[in-house]
Amino acid sequence: MALTAEQFLAKPPDRLAPLYGVHGAESLGALEVADAIRAAARAAGFAEREVFTAEPGCDWGDLTAASSALSLFATQRLLEIRIPSGKPGREGSAVLEAFCTHPPADTVTLVTLPEIDWQGQKSKWFAALGAAGTLIEARPIERARLPAWLAARLARQGQSATPEALEALADRVEGNLLAAKQEIDKLGLLCPPGELSLEAIEHGVADVARFDAQDVLDAIHAADASRVQRVLAGLKAEGEALPFLLWLVANELRLLARMVNATSVGRFPHPQKARALERLARRHSPRAVLGLLAQAAAVDRLVKGIGLRDPWEALADLGGAMAGTPLMPAAPELR
């Protein structure tokens, strides 16, 4: 069985499964799922708890011994297997496959992992986890879903907020759910139950938003020019390299140019990427895309110190033009 962290937390199972595998990119979701499983195990009488951590150089034989050993007092137990790297290696993979084939009796096993890439998810040991138990993935909360996520969190402590206030709150905590939880908890202490005003959010919540470079492209594809500027401002404050960000945006632009037949230069995008570019292409003519390529070249010169304009500002303008209104009016396709 496979679930998301949100699905599991919204409706915990009536009975514990013998084996859980918790993985994913969102650390808060993974932490809360693991805590919920531990709490349910304690409530169900699993009094003992053993922890095996797969650190470099660990002896996987210890896990084999722990899984086959009887409980000291013949009580039910919780066995945690922590694999911080997400890569158990050849020996660990074999041990995990054997473990899943014959899980220990009177034991709930909790395997905690980081985000597992597509190659790892196709491995035999990961497939064995899914076949023997329940896999729970802690997925990141996208910006579009963040206000609803925040509203649900506020509701747990008897609070609510207007849509405008939720958007403001989302802007301040995006990309940092651990800090978001702390800020929501703080609002529970600072403000009484009921509806929170925009002013209460602005005065009570610190700006703890965190971005990565991919967020720039996501904002462009979402046709959100103002978000492009916000993400770039955040990345600048975090010390992200401007040449890398320009390369990322320019590469997307080159793919777009090929998609709209403005140029034939460059590789053709992956099918999944092509679908996103097709939607973006509907907002730009080939002539407009050629104008954007010229704008990207101008930004490149600024990055290299040729010109007086702030290159960060110029890159924000380029990203905004890609996201919103074409740089040049629509024109017949170039042949």
N, C-alpha and C positions, 0 to 999 in steps of 0.2 A: 504494500500500500504506500502511496506517496501523497503527502499533504504539504501545504504551505504552513509557515509558522502562524499566520493569522487564522487559518482554518482550525488548527489544533487548539490555539488559545481561546478562540471563540466558542468551541464546543469540545471540551476535553472528553476523552472516552470514558465510558462507565467502568470498564475494566482495563487494567494495564496489559499491554502486549508484552511478550517475553523479551523483545528486542526493539530498540529505537536507535536510529541513526540520525543525528542532527547536524546539518551542514548549511552553508550559505554565506553570502557576502555581508549580510546585515547582522552585526554582532549583538545588537540589542535583542532582536527577535530570537536568535539562537540561545542567548543567555536566559531569556524569559521562558522559552520552551524547556530548556534543561532544568531550570528551577521548578517549573510546574511538574515535571516528571519526578523529580526528587521529592517534592511535597506529596504527590499522590502515592509514591512508594512508601513514604513514612506513614501516611494515613492508612494504608492497606496492610501495615504490619511488617514491612520489610525493614527490620530493625538494624541489620548489619549493612555496612557500606565499605566496599573495597575500591581502590582506584589504581589503575594501571596506566602510566603515561609513556607513550611511545616516543621517547627522546632518542637522539642519535646515540648509538651504541647500546641501546637497551637489550635486555634478554627476553625475547618473545616466549621463551620457555616458561617464564614466570606467569604469563597469561594462561598458557596451557595448564600449568599446575593449579592456578587459581580457579579455572573453570571446572576442573575435575575434582577439586577438593571439596569435601563436605563442610557445611557450616559448623563452626566449633560448638554451637549450642543447638544445632538442628533447627535454626530459624531461617526465615526467608531473608534474602539479601539483595542489595542493589550493587551491581558491578559496573563501574565506570571505566570505559576505555577511551583515553584521550590521545588523539593523534594530531598534534599542533601543526605539523607540516602538511597533513593531508596525503602523505605519500608513505605508506608503511614499508615499502621496499619488497624485495622478493620473499624474504623469510616471513615478514609480517603479513604479506598478502596470503601466503599459504596457510599461516596460522588462523587468520581471520576467516578464510573460506572453510576450513575445518571446524572452526568455532561455530559458524552459522549453520553448518550441516547438523551439528549435534550440540545445541545450546544447553547450558547447565540447567538442572532442575531447580525449582524453588528460587529462581533468580530472575530479576529484571535487569537487562543489560542496556546501558546507555553509552553509545559511541558518539563522541563529539568530534567534529571536524571543521576546518575552515571552508571557504568556498572551493568546490571541486570543479576543475575545468572539464571540458567535454571529453578529453581523453581519459581522465580519471573516472568519469561516470560510465565509461564503456569497459572499465576493467572488471575482471572476474570477481575480485573481492568486494567491489562496490555493488555489483549485481547480486552477489550473495547476501549482502545486507538487506537489499530491497526485497529479495525473495523470502528471507527468513523473518523479517520484521517490518516496521514502519519507518519509512524515510521521511523526514520533515525538513523542508528547505526554508531557510530564512532569507527571503528575497528583499532587495532594497525597495523602499517606498518611493515611487516616482513622484516628481513634483506635482503632477496633476492630481494624484490621490492623497497628497499630504494633508490638505485641509480636512478631509473626511477622517483621516487617521487621527489628527489632532483633536477633532471634535469628539471622537469616541473616547479618547484619553481624558478629555475634560469632563465628559459625562460621568466617568467613573468616580470623580470626586465632586459630583453635584454641580458642575459648572458648564456653561455654554458660552458661545461667542457669535457675534454677527458674522456673516460671510466676509465682510471687509476686514474685520479683526482677525479672522482665521487666515486670510491671505497674508496679512501683515505678520502674523505669527509664523506662518510657513516660510516667508522670506527670511526670517531671522534664525531658523533652525534647520533649514534644508541641508541635506547631506550629512547630518550629524545627529542621529536619533538618540544616541546615549545622552548627549547634552540636551536634546529636546525633552526627553523624559525628566531630566533634572529641572528644566525651566518650567515644565507643567506642574511638577511637584511644588516648585517655589510659588507658582500662582495659587496653588491650593492653600498655601500657608499665608500668603499676603492678602488674598482677596476672599470675600465671603462667597458662599454658594449663590448661584444665579448667573445671569448673563454678564460677561465681561465686556467692557467697552474697549474701543480702539485705543483710547488713552491709557487704559490699564495695561494693555499689551505693550504699548510703546515705552511705558515707564517701568514696567516690571520684568521685561524679558530682554536679556542680553543678545547681541547679534553673534551667534555661534555657528552660522552657516559655513559649510565647507563644500568646495566644488572640485571636480576634476576636469581635465581637458575635454573629455567626451561631452560634458554638459554644454560646451559651446556649440557643438554640432547638433545636440538635441534641441537647443533653443532655436537654432536656425531652421531645422526641419519643422519645429512647432510654430513657425511664423511669428515668433515672439521677439521682436527687436529689442524691447526694453530689457528682457531677460538676458539677451546676449551681452548687453552693457553691464548688467549686474554680475553675471558670471565672470566676465573678463576683469572687472574691478576686484572681485574676490580672489581670482587667481593671481592678479598682480600683487595684492596684499600678502598672499601666501608665498610669494617668491617664485612662481612658475616662470619658466624660461619663455620669453617672448618669441624667439626664433622657432621654437618647437610649436607654439600655438599658431604662428603664421603658416608653418608647413602643414599643420593639420587642416586648417581652413582652406589653404590653397589646394591641397590634395583633393578635398571634397569638391572644390570648385572645378578642378580639372575633370573629375568624374562627371560632374553636372554638365560640363561643356560637351563631353562626348555623348552624354545622354540626349542632349537637345541638338546634336549634329552641328554644333558650332565649331568643333575641331575633331580630328580623328586621332589625336595624340593621347597616349596613355592606355593602360589596361582597362578592359571592360569590368565593371563592378560585379561582385558576387550577387547572385539572385536576390537575396534578402536585402542587400544594400541597394540594388537596382530598384526595388519597389519603393523604397523611401525617396530615392532620387527622382523617380517618375513623378511622385507627388510634388516634389520641390520644383521640378521642371515646368509644371503647369503654371507657375508664377513668373516664369522668365522666358523671354524670346531668345533665340540664338544671338541676336545683336546685343541684347542686354547682357548676356553671359560674357560676350567678348569684352564689353565695357567693364564687367566685374574682374575679368582677368587682368585688364590694364590697371584697375584699381589695386589689385593684389600686388602687381609689380611695383607700383608706387609705394605701397606699404613696405615692401622688401627693401627698397632704397632707403626709406626712413629708418628701418631697423639697422641698416648698415651705416647710419650716420650721415646719409646724403639728404639734406633737407632740414627745415627748421621745425616742422610740425611734430607733435608728440606721436610716436608710432603706436602707442596703446590706444590713443583716441582714434587714429586712422584705422586700426584693426577693428575697433568697435563699430566704426562706420561701415566697414566692409561687411562685417558679420550682419549688421542690421539691414544692409541693402540686400544681402542674400536671403535674409529671413522675410523681409517685407516687400515694399514696392520695388520693382526692378529699377536698376540704376538708370536705364534708358527706356523710353516708351517702347511698347511692343511694336515689332516690325515684321514684315514677311520673312520667312526663314531664309537664311543665307545658303546658297548652293555652291 
